[in-house]
Amino acid sequence: LKQYSMASEGKTDAPRRKRTFRKFSYRGVDLEDLLEKSKPEVTAMMCSRQRRALSRGLPKGAVRLMKKLRKAKTNCPEHEKPTVVNTHLRNVIIFPDMIGSVVGIYNGQTFNPVDIKPAMVGRYLGEFAITYKPISHGRPGVGATHSSRFIPLK
């Protein structure tokens, strides 16, 4: 006990450091700067697949979705999540102005609500809503092997 109290007395002399949070950056550009950039500037920073898709223009559906997301963000109260905007468009590339929105992405059966985070920029919406149920291998069922066919009937 005495050793512990002595160690704690020594710590009071040094000033406490504030905890710093990791700042997000997309390809070396901070989030604040990324939000200020225009769509062509952000497109130029993306991978080749996304650049090629965007060089052919944004589809009408993607533009409509972005408008709905913007409207949902402006209509929500401060410090609250915006309402979910459901979409079937899994091939829309996530832009910085979509950050903070909640999108319901259709997986073929239901709409999975996904919060758009800064780390998702430059990826497709469909990557965040899995379309199949991952299998979990349990015990084999009846008829799984040849030996289980010949069960004697008494």
RODO-2510 file (C-alpha; in nm, 4 decimals, decimal comma):
residues 154
     n   res          X          Y          Z
     1     l     0,0000     0,0000     0,0000
     2     k     0,2801     0,2415     0,0804
     3     q     0,4457     0,1808    -0,2566
     4     y     0,1204     0,2526    -0,4385
     5     s     0,0617     0,5801    -0,2529
     6     m     0,4179     0,6927    -0,3268
     7     a     0,3768     0,6197    -0,6956
     8     s     0,0516     0,8131    -0,7113
     9     e     0,2172     1,1141    -0,5407
    10     g     0,4858     1,1197    -0,8088
    11     k     0,2255     1,1281    -1,0856
    12     t     0,0573     1,4444    -0,9614
    13     d     0,3664     1,6518    -1,0474
    14     a     0,3408     1,5835    -1,4233
    15     p     0,0580     1,7627    -1,6134
    16     r    -0,2064     1,5323    -1,7612
    17     r    -0,2027     1,5070    -2,1388
    18     k    -0,5288     1,5448    -2,3274
    19     r    -0,6378     1,2427    -2,5264
    20     t    -0,6156     1,3097    -2,8990
    21     f    -0,8509     1,1419    -3,1436
    22     r    -0,7323     1,0055    -3,4769
    23     k    -0,8311     1,2423    -3,7561
    24     f    -0,9796     1,0847    -4,0658
    25     s    -0,8110     1,1518    -4,3973
    26     y    -0,8964     1,0167    -4,7425
    27     r    -0,5802     0,9743    -4,9493
    28     g    -0,3973     1,2317    -4,7361
    29     v    -0,6771     1,4916    -4,7388
    30     d    -0,8544     1,5772    -4,4112
    31     l    -1,2318     1,5388    -4,3872
    32     e    -1,2976     1,9152    -4,3660
    33     d    -1,0968     1,9785    -4,6841
    34     l    -1,2626     1,6821    -4,8550
    35     l    -1,6114     1,8221    -4,7887
    36     e    -1,5102     2,1545    -4,9476
    37     k    -1,3843     1,9924    -5,2702
    38     s    -1,6031     1,9738    -5,5803
    39     k    -1,7239     1,6429    -5,7258
    40     p    -1,4624     1,6367    -6,0083
    41     e    -1,1818     1,6995    -5,7560
    42     v    -1,3033     1,4157    -5,5306
    43     t    -1,3486     1,1893    -5,8358
    44     a    -0,9869     1,2504    -5,9365
    45     m    -0,8754     1,1157    -5,5969
    46     m    -1,0718     0,7890    -5,6257
    47     c    -0,9591     0,4502    -5,7599
    48     s    -0,9595     0,3846    -6,1343
    49     r    -1,2818     0,1776    -6,1293
    50     q    -1,4723     0,4611    -5,9614
    51     r    -1,3094     0,7274    -6,1818
    52     r    -1,4127     0,5357    -6,4938
    53     a    -1,7707     0,4916    -6,3723
    54     l    -1,7998     0,8608    -6,2803
    55     s    -1,6377     0,9819    -6,6044
    56     r    -1,9469     0,8459    -6,7794
    57     g    -2,1667     1,0661    -6,5604
    58     l    -2,3753     1,0091    -6,2486
    59     p    -2,6913     0,8059    -6,3135
    60     k    -3,0270     0,9784    -6,2524
    61     g    -3,1028     0,7449    -5,9624
    62     a    -2,7800     0,8364    -5,7843
    63     v    -2,8504     1,2093    -5,8185
    64     r    -3,2047     1,1558    -5,6857
    65     l    -3,0694     0,9549    -5,3915
    66     m    -2,8151     1,2272    -5,3058
    67     k    -3,0944     1,4887    -5,3086
    68     k    -3,3065     1,2756    -5,0733
    69     l    -3,0096     1,2257    -4,8394
    70     r    -2,9382     1,5995    -4,8334
    71     k    -3,3055     1,6736    -4,7604
    72     a    -3,3162     1,4149    -4,4790
    73     k    -3,0034     1,5693    -4,3222
    74     t    -3,1412     1,9248    -4,3341
    75     n    -3,4841     1,8249    -4,1958
    76     c    -3,3500     1,6339    -3,8929
    77     p    -3,3038     1,8074    -3,5560
    78     e    -2,9515     1,8938    -3,4411
    79     h    -2,7441     1,6124    -3,2802
    80     e    -2,9844     1,3454    -3,4102
    81     k    -2,9572     1,0892    -3,6867
    82     p    -3,1459     1,1700    -4,0069
    83     t    -3,4334     0,9496    -4,1216
    84     v    -3,3480     0,6372    -4,3222
    85     v    -3,3626     0,6769    -4,7006
    86     n    -3,4361     0,3394    -4,8608
    87     t    -3,2825     0,2515    -5,1973
    88     h    -3,2394    -0,0391    -5,4353
    89     l    -2,9317     0,1292    -5,5869
    90     r    -2,6383    -0,0828    -5,4684
    91     n    -2,4011     0,0516    -5,7346
    92     v    -2,3867     0,4125    -5,6108
    93     i    -2,0398     0,5347    -5,5126
    94     i    -2,0259     0,7014    -5,1700
    95     f    -1,9249     1,0694    -5,1816
    96     p    -1,8087     1,2868    -4,8886
    97     d    -2,1357     1,4842    -4,8774
    98     m    -2,3217     1,1593    -4,7960
    99     i    -2,1306     1,1199    -4,4661
   100     g    -2,3611     1,1186    -4,1635
   101     s    -2,6650     0,9977    -4,3599
   102     v    -2,8507     0,6731    -4,2962
   103     v    -2,9261     0,4668    -4,6076
   104     g    -3,1506     0,1600    -4,6182
   105     i    -2,9739    -0,0613    -4,8754
   106     y    -3,1842    -0,3392    -5,0292
   107     n    -3,0240    -0,6827    -5,0125
   108     g    -3,2908    -0,8683    -5,2093
   109     q    -3,5121    -0,9286    -4,9077
   110     t    -3,4978    -0,6340    -4,6653
   111     f    -3,3551    -0,2827    -4,6400
   112     n    -3,0449    -0,2837    -4,4186
   113     p    -2,9937     0,0566    -4,2493
   114     v    -2,6314     0,1669    -4,2866
   115     d    -2,4731     0,4781    -4,1298
   116     i    -2,2408     0,6373    -4,3840
   117     k    -1,9025     0,6951    -4,2184
   118     p    -1,5939     0,8757    -4,3517
   119     a    -1,4080     0,5468    -4,4075
   120     m    -1,6734     0,4432    -4,6633
   121     v    -1,5917     0,7220    -4,9130
   122     g    -1,5109     0,5895    -5,2596
   123     r    -1,6790     0,2513    -5,2055
   124     y    -2,0139     0,1205    -5,3303
   125     l    -2,3325     0,1075    -5,1191
   126     g    -2,3790    -0,2608    -5,2000
   127     e    -2,0581    -0,3505    -5,0154
   128     f    -2,2305    -0,2764    -4,6842
   129     a    -2,5470    -0,4867    -4,7281
   130     i    -2,4679    -0,8571    -4,7649
   131     t    -2,7037    -1,0376    -5,0055
   132     y    -2,6725    -1,3879    -4,8640
   133     k    -2,6933    -1,5481    -4,5226
   134     p    -2,3497    -1,6795    -4,4214
   135     i    -2,3709    -2,0506    -4,3483
   136     s    -2,2687    -2,1950    -4,0155
   137     h    -2,1609    -2,5561    -4,0386
   138     g    -2,3388    -2,7582    -3,7734
   139     r    -2,3918    -3,1310    -3,7456
   140     p    -2,4663    -3,3277    -4,0632
   141     g    -2,8327    -3,4124    -4,1179
   142     v    -3,0035    -3,7366    -4,2176
   143     g    -2,8879    -3,8572    -4,5572
   144     a    -2,5659    -3,6588    -4,5439
   145     t    -2,3534    -3,9728    -4,5850
   146     h    -2,3998    -4,3091    -4,7580
   147     s    -2,3959    -4,5037    -4,4303
   148     s    -2,6961    -4,3102    -4,2978
   149     r    -2,9109    -4,4525    -4,5818
   150     f    -2,9132    -4,8069    -4,4482
   151     i    -3,0768    -4,7671    -4,1095
   152     p    -3,2455    -5,0999    -4,0201
   153     l    -3,6171    -5,0728    -3,9521
   154     k    -3,7184    -5,2912    -3,6549
***
